[in-house]
Amino acid sequence: MNLGESMKKIMLRILPVILLLLFISIIRSGIKKSIVGKWKSVDEENEYFFYLNRDKTCSYEMKVARLDCTYEYDGEKITILYSGATKSRIYEYHFENDTLIIIDDSNNENKLIKQK
């Protein structure tokens, strides 16, 4: 058996493992949901939009006003610092299917749907 045949046998054994790891990586990355994007409240009466940008800037827009902000998040909590404020606000958040739920200080659930 020459070196070329040995390499082929090794590659044939390693290739399925590499493909399996790649497949698992692709599946896991698709499962993780991102808060980045344009979100719209589900409450039609008090409609607002929440923009969470990749660069950690954000804005909260209502019909009559807009608040700019910056944010950080860790998978369970989002910390928002609104422009002009001296103290950040920390909210819990989670996903229910395609709905982002942000829980405020009064334990109210703010439900948002991602916009395209």
N, C-alpha and C positions, 0 to 999 in steps of 0.2 A: 504494500500500500504506500503510495507516495504522499507527499505533503499536501498536494491539492485535494486528494480524496479525503484525507483526514480533516481538512478544514471544512469540506462540504458536509461531512458527517456531524461535526461539531455545530456548524451553522444550522443544520436541519434539526438538531436537538434544542438549540437555544432560541431559534426563531419563534416557535409557538409560545414560549414563555414571554418573550418580548412583545409579541402581538397581544397576548392576554393582559399584560400590564398596561399596554397602551389603551386597550379597550376599556379596562377598568378606570383608567385616568379620564378618558373621554366621558364615560357615563357619570362619574362623580362630579366633574366640572359642570355638567348639564343640570345636575340636581340642585346645586347650590344656587339660591336665588340672590339677586343683587337688588339693593335698594336704590342704586343709581338709576336715574331716569325722571320722567315727567309723570307725576301722580295726580289723579283727580279724586276729590272726595265723592263718596257715594251718596251723600246727603244733598239732594237736589235743591232744597230750600236755602241751605247755607253753603253753596258751592264754592270751593276754593281749589287751587292747584299748589302742589308742593314740588319744586324742582330740586333734585339732588344731583349735582354734577360730579364728574369723576375727579375734579381738582379740589374736592371738599368744600366748594362754595355751594350755596343753596339760596332759594327764595321761596317765600310763602306769599301767594297772590290771591287776594279776594277781589270782588267786584269794585270795591272802593279804595283799596290800598295794597301796597306791596312792601314786604319786609325782606331785606337781604340778610344773609346769614352765612356762617361757616359751620361745618359739622365734622364729627368723628363717630365711628361706630365700631362695635366689636362682635356683632352676631346676636347680641341680646339687648343691648342698650345703644341709643343714639344720643349724643351730646350736641346740643345746638347752641351757638352763640349768635344772637340776633344783633345786627348793627345798632350801635348806640347803647346796647345793654352792657352792664358791668359784670353780670353773672351768667354763666351758662345754665341751660336747662337740660336735665337728663330725663329721657323717656325710655320705657321698655318698648320693644317692638317684636313682632313675629309675623309669619305669613300664614294665611289660611287659603290654600290653593293659590290663586293669583291675586289675592287681596292682601295688601300691607296693612297691618293693624298697629297703630301707634297709641300707646296708653299714656294719657297725660297725668299731671299731678293729682287730679281729682278722681283718678281711676276710670276716666271715660275712655272708651275705645273710639279712635278716629280711624275709619275705614277708608282706604284709598285703592283705586284701581290704576294700574300702570297704563299710560297712554302710549300710542305708537307715533 
